[in-house]
Structure formats: C-alpha cells, structure tokens
Amino acid sequence: MGIVNVTPDSFFPASRTALTDQAILRGRELFSQGCDIVDVGGESTRPGADPVDVDEELARVIGVIEALALEGPVSVDTKKETVARAAVKAGASVINDVSCSLVEVAGELGVGYVAMHSKGDSKTMQVNPTYDDVVAEVAQFLEEVAERALRANVPALWLDPGIGFAKTVEHNLTLLANCDYFVELANRYGAGVLIGTSRKRFLEHLGAERLSVDQRLEGSIATEAWAMAHGVSMVRVHDAVAAVQLRELLVRPVGEVVA
C-alpha cells in the first residue's frame, strides 16, 4: 500500500503532496513502482496533528481518488463518514479508518475495510499511553471490530495493530514481535493484517543515536521484512521501490539465481 498524503503537515515531508496534480502524479508513480493499492488521505493522523473540516478534506482527496481509481485500486484514509462515502463514489474500493467507526459503512457500500487500533485523538494519543498487556488488549479490540465487520458483511478486511498510535517504543516493538499472533487472529475471520511502520518516530530510537525521519529507511525496510516474513499481507509504505524489491526477494524460491 503506497501512501499519498494530500496534506501540508504529514510527518514525512517527502510524502506531502498538497496540490491535486502533485498528488495524482505521486499516486501514478506508486502504481508504476509496483504498489498493489494506493492510500489517499487528506487529514494527517500523526501525533499532534490539527483536525481538518469535512469540506477541506473532500476538496483535497476526491479529485485525486477519481484520477487514481482509473490507474488501480485506491483506498481512502479517513475517519469521516461523509468523506468515506464520497470517496467510494469517486472510485475508492477500501476505507482505511484509524477510528474504527466506519465498519458498517464499509459493509453497506460493499468495499474493503482496514480497522486500526488507537486510543484518544491525535492531540492526546501519545500522552503516556499505558497497557497492562498491549498484545492482548490490542488483539481484543481488533477481534471486536472483526466481529462487527463479519456482521456487516464487509467483503475484505485487514486488521492493523496501529504501530505508532497511542503506543510507546516498547509497545510498538512488542506488537511487531507478535505479528504472527495477529495473523492467526485475522485468519479466523478470513482477514489479513496490515502493518504501517514506514518512517515512523519509534524508529528514531533504533540507531546508535536518534534518527531523523530522513534516516529511517533502513529501519522501515527491516520492520517491513519482519512483518512480511511473519505472514502480514499488506504493508503501508512511503518507499515503494525498496518495499517492492523486498517483497520480491521474500517470495523468490530459496536458491533461485537471477541472471
């Protein structure tokens, strides 16, 4: 899943495409680089981000989705029902919802759904996030959403443990270490798991010194490799070329020689 942020404030500057034409070019590039789906968002969900009103979000994403839906599968990254409905009408085939409030909408519209775990909003979610057992609590939340999706007849479902959303570095690493657990949970519902680690802040702590967002490619690829190797069916990425190369390496039969 390649990322198109039609925003002025997403956390990775290289991914910001605030102009419609730039966003369309970015999405086409991601498809040409091998992405299976392009995720279009008009409101940053990074910690500390300011909310965007409905009309502004619609103005940012609908034209982009209409254009990119002619190129390949498109998802809309939103937590607003009005935006989700308009995006699907414009051609989106998946709703990627950080709020998990749009399950029934996805079922009604007959589109795929990404259910992501988080707590609080963008202003509060990173203020001392605590869990007694982060894996068990996130899994329970996602299982409840999966039950709702089953009842709503959602045709395709991905469960996302929400790396970087209301999580400490230790929480994020613990969730990654248990990818196979979430894969087993998803399999019970005929669903997949989506992991998004690309360029995220927790990766800054994995070097000998703190890594800026521009220095997190290697950490992104390492965590994506771990996720893929443990059965995760989709990774949400900024760096499509590297991620697609990684995927090809992982699916190539052991010992195969490339001429």
N, C-alpha and C positions, 0 to 999 in steps of 0.2 A: 504494500500500500504506500504509494508516494504521496507526499504532503504538498498541498497548495494552500498557503496562508494568505488570504486576501485581506490583510491586516497591516497596520503600521507599527504594531507593537509585539508581534510574536517574538519568542525569546531568542531565536536563531536568526540574526539579521539577513543571512544569505537566503532564507526561505520567504522573506517578506515580499509580497507582490501586490501592493496596494492598488495598482491600476488594473482594470479589467483585461486590457490587451496583454499586459505582462503576465497576469495570472494564467491566461489561456495559453500563452507560449510556454510557460513553466509546465503546465499540465501536459501539453503535447510532447514536450521534451521527456517528461517522466514516462509516458507511454512508449516513446521511441527507445528509451533506455531499458525497457523490459518490465515495467511495473504492470501488475495484473489489474489494479484498480487505483484510481486517483481520488484522494480525500480532500474536499474543498471546504474550507472553514472561513467564516467572516467575523469571528469573535475569538480573540485569544483566550485560552483557558489556563495560561501559565499562572503560577502563584503571583498574586498581587495585581493581576490584570483588571482593568476597568470594564464594567459591563457595556454592551452595545445595544442600542434600542432596536426594535424589530425592523423598522423601515430601513435603517442604516445597514443592518445585516443582510436584508433582502437585496438592497442595492448592490452590495458587494459581491454576492455569490450567484444570483440567478443567471445572469448573462454568462458567467464563467461555466456554470454547470450545463447550460444549454449548448454551449460550444463544445465542451469536452465530452458530453454524452454521445456526440457523433463520432468520437475517436475510440471510446472504450467504456468499460464500467466506471461509474462515478459514485462516490459516497459523499454525503453531506455531514459535516462535523458541526452539530448544533444541539442545543437543548431546548429550543423554542418550537412549539408545535406548528405555529404559523409558518416558520421558515422551513421546517421539515416537509410540510405538505406542499408548499410552493416548489421546493427543490425536487421532490419526487415528480411533480407535474412537469418540471423542466427537464427531467430525464435521469435524476439520481435513482439508483437501484438499491442503495444501502443507506440507512440512517446510523451515524456514529454518534452516540449520545452519552456524554460524560455525566449526565444527571440521572440516567436510567428512568426517566419519566415518560418516555415515548414508546414503550413496548407495545402497547395496544394500538397506537397509531401505525406502527410498522406492520402489525398483523392486519389491520383494516386495509392498508394500502397495498399489501402483498409484496413488501420489499424486505430485504435483509436488514439485520439489526446487530450493532455492536453495543454490548452492555458493559460499561466500565465502572469499576468500583472507585468511589471517592467519598470524602466526608467534608461537610461545610461547603463554602464557596471559595472563589479564587482569592478573596481577601483574607480568609481565616484558615484555609485547609492546612497550611504549613505552620500554624501556631501550635507547637507542642503536640503533634499527633501521637496518640497513645493507643496501644492494643494490649490485651492480655496474651493473645495468641494471634498474630497477624495473619498467618495462613488460614487458620480455622475461621476467623471472623470474615475475612475476605471471601473465602470459599462459601460460607453460609449465605452471605449477601448475594453472591453470583448465582448460587443454586436457587434462591428465592426468585431472582429475576428470570432464570431459565424456566422455572415453573410457570411464571406469568407468560413468558413467550410461547410455551407449549400450549397453554390455554387460549392464547390469542392467535394461534396458527401462524406464527411468524415463519416464513419459508426457509430462512437461513439465519443462523445465529452464531455469533462469536462472543466469547467471554474474555474480558480484559481486566486483569487484576489491578490496573491503574498505577503502574510504576510512576513515581514522582507526584502522585496526587494524594495529599494527606498521608505522606509516608516519610520516615527518616531514611538516611542512607542504609542503616541496618535493616529496616523494614523492606526496602527495595531489594537488597541483596538476598534476604531470606525468601522473598517471593520468587525471585529468579531461581534460587536454588531448588525451588519446589515446582518448577514448570510442569514436570511430569504429573504431579498431583492434580494440577488444574486441567491438564489434558485428559486425565482419567475422568474427572468430573464432567467436562464438556462432552466426552464421548457418550456418557449416559443419556445425554439429551440430543444426540446426533449433531452436536455443535462443534465448533473449532475454538481455538484460543488465539487471541491477538495480543501481541506484546509490543509496547512502544517504549524503547529506551533511547532512541536516537538523539544524541547531543544533549541529553538531559543533565540537570545540575548535579545529581548524585555521582555522575561520572567524574566530576572535578576532583573528588576525593581519592580516586584510584591511582593517581600518579605519585611520584616522589614529592611533587609539590602540586598545589592546586592548579587544575587545568581550566583554561578559558573555554568558552563554547567552541571556538575555532580549533581547539586542541583535542577535541573529544571524538574524532573519527574512529581511532583505533578502539577506544572503549565501546563505542556504538557497535562496531562490527564484531567485537569479541562477545558482547552480550547477545547480539542477534544470532551469532553462530551457536551459542549455548542454547538459546531458545529453539532454533530450528532443529538442532540435534536431539532435543528432548520432545519433539512432536508438535511444537507450536505451528499452527497452519498459516498464520499471517504475521508479518512484522511491519510496523508503520515506520517509514524511513524518510530522512531528508536526502541521503546519499544513495541514490538509486543504483548507480553503476556498480559501486562496491558491494551493495547488498545482493544484486542480481548475480554478480560473479560468485559471491559466497554461496548462494543457493545452488548454482550450477556445480560448484565443487562438491557440495554436500550430497547432491543426488547422483553424481557420477559414480558408476561402479568402481569399487576398490581395485586398483591396479590398472585401470584403463589408461592408456597412453594417448596423449593428444599430439597429433602430428604438427 
